[in-house]
Amino acid sequence: MNAAAAHSREQTLAGGLAFAVHVLLLIMLVFGVSWQHKQVDNAVVVDLWRDLPAAAPPKVEPPPVAKPEPPPPAPKVEVKPPPRPEPAPKSLPKPEPVPKPDIALKEKLEKERKLKEQQEAEAKKLAAELEKKKRAEADALKKKQATETEVLKKKQAADAAAKSLAAEEQKARDALAAQQAAAAQNEIDKYMSGIRNKVKPLVRVPPGVQGNPKAEVEVEVTLLPGGDVLDVRISKSSGNAAYDAAVESAIRKAQPLVVPTGEPFQRYFRRLTMAFRPVQ
């Protein structure tokens, strides 16, 4: 408000000064023109001319016009921004009525009781959930252990059955092998008995050895597949060279010996060891 009033006063003062200056200039202009006319009227000029020149109109110079002084520059008025309106104060909440001490204490105790009950209910709920989770985990663990135990029992039963079956099969194989070995042994014994019975009658026992149970000679005989004797070698002497020679001679005389063919011959009769005693 003060700034606007000052600005209005400054404009009025500037207008007044401009008007006074214009009035002063007008007075000076009028005074100057009047003074020139008075000087012309008072002057007397005498001049003689033979021929009068044509009268020229007097040259009237216009009075000098005083240049008006420029008005002083208007003072700069700093325009201040309008003040920001202050925010209206917020309405303060109405104060709650202060309860009476007994009522306030009662309400406080009631709130504490409800809060305690809520906390206890949440604690019970959490404990129940934890117990439920533990039971579920224990049941799952028992079920897993039962399953693993059942699988282990089945595996043990299967292993036991497999072992039993393997034992039965091995027993059967052993029995078959024993049976085959017994059969082979019987076959070998049969051929050995045949060879012995063929050689024994051909042994000429010397008189000094006959009836001596200690006079036992062992011979190693190499045979051909047809039963022919390839070689006879005394592996253990009876102590009597005549008896040893008599046994070797009898084996050579008894050829060809009766022997099996194929694998039994190659295994048992290709190289045959026999023992002979003068007392049988």
MODELLER restraints for C-alpha pairs under 7 A, 6 or more apart:
rsr = mdl.restraints
at = mdl.atoms
rsr.add(forms.Gaussian(group=physical.xy_distance, feature=features.Distance(at['CA:18:A'], at['CA:71:A']), mean=6.59, stdev=0.5))
rsr.add(forms.Gaussian(group=physical.xy_distance, feature=features.Distance(at['CA:25:A'], at['CA:66:A']), mean=6.97, stdev=0.5))
rsr.add(forms.Gaussian(group=physical.xy_distance, feature=features.Distance(at['CA:32:A'], at['CA:63:A']), mean=6.90, stdev=0.5))
rsr.add(forms.Gaussian(group=physical.xy_distance, feature=features.Distance(at['CA:33:A'], at['CA:63:A']), mean=6.45, stdev=0.5))
rsr.add(forms.Gaussian(group=physical.xy_distance, feature=features.Distance(at['CA:191:A'], at['CA:258:A']), mean=6.78, stdev=0.5))
rsr.add(forms.Gaussian(group=physical.xy_distance, feature=features.Distance(at['CA:191:A'], at['CA:259:A']), mean=6.11, stdev=0.5))
rsr.add(forms.Gaussian(group=physical.xy_distance, feature=features.Distance(at['CA:194:A'], at['CA:258:A']), mean=6.98, stdev=0.5))
rsr.add(forms.Gaussian(group=physical.xy_distance, feature=features.Distance(at['CA:195:A'], at['CA:257:A']), mean=6.09, stdev=0.5))
rsr.add(forms.Gaussian(group=physical.xy_distance, feature=features.Distance(at['CA:195:A'], at['CA:258:A']), mean=6.48, stdev=0.5))
rsr.add(forms.Gaussian(group=physical.xy_distance, feature=features.Distance(at['CA:198:A'], at['CA:254:A']), mean=6.22, stdev=0.5))
rsr.add(forms.Gaussian(group=physical.xy_distance, feature=features.Distance(at['CA:199:A'], at['CA:250:A']), mean=5.67, stdev=0.5))
rsr.add(forms.Gaussian(group=physical.xy_distance, feature=features.Distance(at['CA:199:A'], at['CA:251:A']), mean=5.52, stdev=0.5))
rsr.add(forms.Gaussian(group=physical.xy_distance, feature=features.Distance(at['CA:199:A'], at['CA:254:A']), mean=5.56, stdev=0.5))
rsr.add(forms.Gaussian(group=physical.xy_distance, feature=features.Distance(at['CA:202:A'], at['CA:250:A']), mean=4.88, stdev=0.5))
rsr.add(forms.Gaussian(group=physical.xy_distance, feature=features.Distance(at['CA:203:A'], at['CA:246:A']), mean=5.51, stdev=0.5))
rsr.add(forms.Gaussian(group=physical.xy_distance, feature=features.Distance(at['CA:203:A'], at['CA:247:A']), mean=5.41, stdev=0.5))
rsr.add(forms.Gaussian(group=physical.xy_distance, feature=features.Distance(at['CA:203:A'], at['CA:250:A']), mean=5.06, stdev=0.5))
rsr.add(forms.Gaussian(group=physical.xy_distance, feature=features.Distance(at['CA:204:A'], at['CA:246:A']), mean=5.69, stdev=0.5))
rsr.add(forms.Gaussian(group=physical.xy_distance, feature=features.Distance(at['CA:205:A'], at['CA:243:A']), mean=5.95, stdev=0.5))
rsr.add(forms.Gaussian(group=physical.xy_distance, feature=features.Distance(at['CA:205:A'], at['CA:246:A']), mean=6.73, stdev=0.5))
rsr.add(forms.Gaussian(group=physical.xy_distance, feature=features.Distance(at['CA:205:A'], at['CA:278:A']), mean=6.65, stdev=0.5))
rsr.add(forms.Gaussian(group=physical.xy_distance, feature=features.Distance(at['CA:206:A'], at['CA:242:A']), mean=6.70, stdev=0.5))
rsr.add(forms.Gaussian(group=physical.xy_distance, feature=features.Distance(at['CA:206:A'], at['CA:243:A']), mean=6.24, stdev=0.5))
rsr.add(forms.Gaussian(group=physical.xy_distance, feature=features.Distance(at['CA:209:A'], at['CA:215:A']), mean=6.82, stdev=0.5))
rsr.add(forms.Gaussian(group=physical.xy_distance, feature=features.Distance(at['CA:209:A'], at['CA:278:A']), mean=6.86, stdev=0.5))
rsr.add(forms.Gaussian(group=physical.xy_distance, feature=features.Distance(at['CA:210:A'], at['CA:278:A']), mean=5.49, stdev=0.5))
rsr.add(forms.Gaussian(group=physical.xy_distance, feature=features.Distance(at['CA:210:A'], at['CA:279:A']), mean=6.91, stdev=0.5))
rsr.add(forms.Gaussian(group=physical.xy_distance, feature=features.Distance(at['CA:211:A'], at['CA:278:A']), mean=6.08, stdev=0.5))
rsr.add(forms.Gaussian(group=physical.xy_distance, feature=features.Distance(at['CA:211:A'], at['CA:279:A']), mean=5.29, stdev=0.5))
rsr.add(forms.Gaussian(group=physical.xy_distance, feature=features.Distance(at['CA:212:A'], at['CA:278:A']), mean=6.57, stdev=0.5))
rsr.add(forms.Gaussian(group=physical.xy_distance, feature=features.Distance(at['CA:212:A'], at['CA:279:A']), mean=6.61, stdev=0.5))
rsr.add(forms.Gaussian(group=physical.xy_distance, feature=features.Distance(at['CA:213:A'], at['CA:277:A']), mean=6.70, stdev=0.5))
rsr.add(forms.Gaussian(group=physical.xy_distance, feature=features.Distance(at['CA:213:A'], at['CA:278:A']), mean=6.89, stdev=0.5))
rsr.add(forms.Gaussian(group=physical.xy_distance, feature=features.Distance(at['CA:213:A'], at['CA:279:A']), mean=5.85, stdev=0.5))
rsr.add(forms.Gaussian(group=physical.xy_distance, feature=features.Distance(at['CA:215:A'], at['CA:238:A']), mean=4.67, stdev=0.5))
rsr.add(forms.Gaussian(group=physical.xy_distance, feature=features.Distance(at['CA:215:A'], at['CA:239:A']), mean=6.67, stdev=0.5))
rsr.add(forms.Gaussian(group=physical.xy_distance, feature=features.Distance(at['CA:215:A'], at['CA:277:A']), mean=6.02, stdev=0.5))
rsr.add(forms.Gaussian(group=physical.xy_distance, feature=features.Distance(at['CA:215:A'], at['CA:278:A']), mean=6.70, stdev=0.5))
rsr.add(forms.Gaussian(group=physical.xy_distance, feature=features.Distance(at['CA:216:A'], at['CA:238:A']), mean=4.69, stdev=0.5))
rsr.add(forms.Gaussian(group=physical.xy_distance, feature=features.Distance(at['CA:216:A'], at['CA:275:A']), mean=6.76, stdev=0.5))
rsr.add(forms.Gaussian(group=physical.xy_distance, feature=features.Distance(at['CA:216:A'], at['CA:276:A']), mean=5.65, stdev=0.5))
rsr.add(forms.Gaussian(group=physical.xy_distance, feature=features.Distance(at['CA:216:A'], at['CA:277:A']), mean=4.58, stdev=0.5))
rsr.add(forms.Gaussian(group=physical.xy_distance, feature=features.Distance(at['CA:217:A'], at['CA:236:A']), mean=5.61, stdev=0.5))
rsr.add(forms.Gaussian(group=physical.xy_distance, feature=features.Distance(at['CA:217:A'], at['CA:237:A']), mean=4.98, stdev=0.5))
rsr.add(forms.Gaussian(group=physical.xy_distance, feature=features.Distance(at['CA:217:A'], at['CA:238:A']), mean=4.42, stdev=0.5))
rsr.add(forms.Gaussian(group=physical.xy_distance, feature=features.Distance(at['CA:217:A'], at['CA:244:A']), mean=6.41, stdev=0.5))
rsr.add(forms.Gaussian(group=physical.xy_distance, feature=features.Distance(at['CA:217:A'], at['CA:275:A']), mean=5.66, stdev=0.5))
rsr.add(forms.Gaussian(group=physical.xy_distance, feature=features.Distance(at['CA:217:A'], at['CA:276:A']), mean=5.45, stdev=0.5))
rsr.add(forms.Gaussian(group=physical.xy_distance, feature=features.Distance(at['CA:217:A'], at['CA:277:A']), mean=6.61, stdev=0.5))
rsr.add(forms.Gaussian(group=physical.xy_distance, feature=features.Distance(at['CA:218:A'], at['CA:234:A']), mean=6.08, stdev=0.5))
rsr.add(forms.Gaussian(group=physical.xy_distance, feature=features.Distance(at['CA:218:A'], at['CA:235:A']), mean=5.55, stdev=0.5))
rsr.add(forms.Gaussian(group=physical.xy_distance, feature=features.Distance(at['CA:218:A'], at['CA:236:A']), mean=4.83, stdev=0.5))
rsr.add(forms.Gaussian(group=physical.xy_distance, feature=features.Distance(at['CA:218:A'], at['CA:237:A']), mean=6.57, stdev=0.5))
rsr.add(forms.Gaussian(group=physical.xy_distance, feature=features.Distance(at['CA:218:A'], at['CA:273:A']), mean=6.98, stdev=0.5))
rsr.add(forms.Gaussian(group=physical.xy_distance, feature=features.Distance(at['CA:218:A'], at['CA:274:A']), mean=5.68, stdev=0.5))
rsr.add(forms.Gaussian(group=physical.xy_distance, feature=features.Distance(at['CA:218:A'], at['CA:275:A']), mean=4.35, stdev=0.5))
rsr.add(forms.Gaussian(group=physical.xy_distance, feature=features.Distance(at['CA:218:A'], at['CA:276:A']), mean=6.51, stdev=0.5))
rsr.add(forms.Gaussian(group=physical.xy_distance, feature=features.Distance(at['CA:219:A'], at['CA:232:A']), mean=6.70, stdev=0.5))
rsr.add(forms.Gaussian(group=physical.xy_distance, feature=features.Distance(at['CA:219:A'], at['CA:233:A']), mean=5.57, stdev=0.5))
rsr.add(forms.Gaussian(group=physical.xy_distance, feature=features.Distance(at['CA:219:A'], at['CA:234:A']), mean=4.45, stdev=0.5))
rsr.add(forms.Gaussian(group=physical.xy_distance, feature=features.Distance(at['CA:219:A'], at['CA:235:A']), mean=5.30, stdev=0.5))
rsr.add(forms.Gaussian(group=physical.xy_distance, feature=features.Distance(at['CA:219:A'], at['CA:236:A']), mean=6.84, stdev=0.5))
rsr.add(forms.Gaussian(group=physical.xy_distance, feature=features.Distance(at['CA:219:A'], at['CA:273:A']), mean=5.76, stdev=0.5))
rsr.add(forms.Gaussian(group=physical.xy_distance, feature=features.Distance(at['CA:219:A'], at['CA:274:A']), mean=5.48, stdev=0.5))
rsr.add(forms.Gaussian(group=physical.xy_distance, feature=features.Distance(at['CA:219:A'], at['CA:275:A']), mean=6.39, stdev=0.5))
rsr.add(forms.Gaussian(group=physical.xy_distance, feature=features.Distance(at['CA:220:A'], at['CA:232:A']), mean=5.83, stdev=0.5))
rsr.add(forms.Gaussian(group=physical.xy_distance, feature=features.Distance(at['CA:220:A'], at['CA:233:A']), mean=5.16, stdev=0.5))
rsr.add(forms.Gaussian(group=physical.xy_distance, feature=features.Distance(at['CA:220:A'], at['CA:234:A']), mean=6.27, stdev=0.5))
rsr.add(forms.Gaussian(group=physical.xy_distance, feature=features.Distance(at['CA:220:A'], at['CA:235:A']), mean=6.17, stdev=0.5))
rsr.add(forms.Gaussian(group=physical.xy_distance, feature=features.Distance(at['CA:220:A'], at['CA:271:A']), mean=6.87, stdev=0.5))
rsr.add(forms.Gaussian(group=physical.xy_distance, feature=features.Distance(at['CA:220:A'], at['CA:272:A']), mean=5.68, stdev=0.5))
rsr.add(forms.Gaussian(group=physical.xy_distance, feature=features.Distance(at['CA:220:A'], at['CA:273:A']), mean=4.48, stdev=0.5))
rsr.add(forms.Gaussian(group=physical.xy_distance, feature=features.Distance(at['CA:220:A'], at['CA:274:A']), mean=6.55, stdev=0.5))
rsr.add(forms.Gaussian(group=physical.xy_distance, feature=features.Distance(at['CA:221:A'], at['CA:231:A']), mean=5.80, stdev=0.5))
rsr.add(forms.Gaussian(group=physical.xy_distance, feature=features.Distance(at['CA:221:A'], at['CA:232:A']), mean=4.62, stdev=0.5))
rsr.add(forms.Gaussian(group=physical.xy_distance, feature=features.Distance(at['CA:221:A'], at['CA:233:A']), mean=6.46, stdev=0.5))
rsr.add(forms.Gaussian(group=physical.xy_distance, feature=features.Distance(at['CA:221:A'], at['CA:271:A']), mean=5.76, stdev=0.5))
rsr.add(forms.Gaussian(group=physical.xy_distance, feature=features.Distance(at['CA:221:A'], at['CA:272:A']), mean=5.04, stdev=0.5))
rsr.add(forms.Gaussian(group=physical.xy_distance, feature=features.Distance(at['CA:221:A'], at['CA:273:A']), mean=6.18, stdev=0.5))
rsr.add(forms.Gaussian(group=physical.xy_distance, feature=features.Distance(at['CA:222:A'], at['CA:229:A']), mean=6.12, stdev=0.5))
rsr.add(forms.Gaussian(group=physical.xy_distance, feature=features.Distance(at['CA:222:A'], at['CA:230:A']), mean=5.35, stdev=0.5))
rsr.add(forms.Gaussian(group=physical.xy_distance, feature=features.Distance(at['CA:222:A'], at['CA:231:A']), mean=5.05, stdev=0.5))
rsr.add(forms.Gaussian(group=physical.xy_distance, feature=features.Distance(at['CA:222:A'], at['CA:232:A']), mean=6.46, stdev=0.5))
rsr.add(forms.Gaussian(group=physical.xy_distance, feature=features.Distance(at['CA:222:A'], at['CA:270:A']), mean=5.92, stdev=0.5))
rsr.add(forms.Gaussian(group=physical.xy_distance, feature=features.Distance(at['CA:222:A'], at['CA:271:A']), mean=4.59, stdev=0.5))
rsr.add(forms.Gaussian(group=physical.xy_distance, feature=features.Distance(at['CA:222:A'], at['CA:272:A']), mean=6.28, stdev=0.5))
rsr.add(forms.Gaussian(group=physical.xy_distance, feature=features.Distance(at['CA:223:A'], at['CA:229:A']), mean=4.67, stdev=0.5))
rsr.add(forms.Gaussian(group=physical.xy_distance, feature=features.Distance(at['CA:223:A'], at['CA:230:A']), mean=5.29, stdev=0.5))
rsr.add(forms.Gaussian(group=physical.xy_distance, feature=features.Distance(at['CA:223:A'], at['CA:269:A']), mean=6.92, stdev=0.5))
rsr.add(forms.Gaussian(group=physical.xy_distance, feature=features.Distance(at['CA:223:A'], at['CA:270:A']), mean=5.35, stdev=0.5))
rsr.add(forms.Gaussian(group=physical.xy_distance, feature=features.Distance(at['CA:223:A'], at['CA:271:A']), mean=6.35, stdev=0.5))
rsr.add(forms.Gaussian(group=physical.xy_distance, feature=features.Distance(at['CA:224:A'], at['CA:230:A']), mean=6.40, stdev=0.5))
rsr.add(forms.Gaussian(group=physical.xy_distance, feature=features.Distance(at['CA:224:A'], at['CA:270:A']), mean=6.73, stdev=0.5))
rsr.add(forms.Gaussian(group=physical.xy_distance, feature=features.Distance(at['CA:225:A'], at['CA:261:A']), mean=6.89, stdev=0.5))
rsr.add(forms.Gaussian(group=physical.xy_distance, feature=features.Distance(at['CA:226:A'], at['CA:256:A']), mean=6.99, stdev=0.5))
rsr.add(forms.Gaussian(group=physical.xy_distance, feature=features.Distance(at['CA:227:A'], at['CA:255:A']), mean=6.64, stdev=0.5))
rsr.add(forms.Gaussian(group=physical.xy_distance, feature=features.Distance(at['CA:227:A'], at['CA:256:A']), mean=4.64, stdev=0.5))
rsr.add(forms.Gaussian(group=physical.xy_distance, feature=features.Distance(at['CA:227:A'], at['CA:257:A']), mean=4.50, stdev=0.5))
rsr.add(forms.Gaussian(group=physical.xy_distance, feature=features.Distance(at['CA:227:A'], at['CA:258:A']), mean=5.86, stdev=0.5))
rsr.add(forms.Gaussian(group=physical.xy_distance, feature=features.Distance(at['CA:227:A'], at['CA:259:A']), mean=5.84, stdev=0.5))
rsr.add(forms.Gaussian(group=physical.xy_distance, feature=features.Distance(at['CA:228:A'], at['CA:255:A']), mean=5.46, stdev=0.5))
rsr.add(forms.Gaussian(group=physical.xy_distance, feature=features.Distance(at['CA:228:A'], at['CA:256:A']), mean=4.49, stdev=0.5))
rsr.add(forms.Gaussian(group=physical.xy_distance, feature=features.Distance(at['CA:228:A'], at['CA:257:A']), mean=6.36, stdev=0.5))
rsr.add(forms.Gaussian(group=physical.xy_distance, feature=features.Distance(at['CA:229:A'], at['CA:252:A']), mean=6.46, stdev=0.5))
rsr.add(forms.Gaussian(group=physical.xy_distance, feature=features.Distance(at['CA:229:A'], at['CA:255:A']), mean=6.28, stdev=0.5))
rsr.add(forms.Gaussian(group=physical.xy_distance, feature=features.Distance(at['CA:229:A'], at['CA:256:A']), mean=6.96, stdev=0.5))
rsr.add(forms.Gaussian(group=physical.xy_distance, feature=features.Distance(at['CA:232:A'], at['CA:248:A']), mean=6.57, stdev=0.5))
rsr.add(forms.Gaussian(group=physical.xy_distance, feature=features.Distance(at['CA:237:A'], at['CA:244:A']), mean=6.51, stdev=0.5))
rsr.add(forms.Gaussian(group=physical.xy_distance, feature=features.Distance(at['CA:238:A'], at['CA:244:A']), mean=6.56, stdev=0.5))
rsr.add(forms.Gaussian(group=physical.xy_distance, feature=features.Distance(at['CA:259:A'], at['CA:265:A']), mean=6.72, stdev=0.5))
rsr.add(forms.Gaussian(group=physical.xy_distance, feature=features.Distance(at['CA:259:A'], at['CA:269:A']), mean=6.99, stdev=0.5))
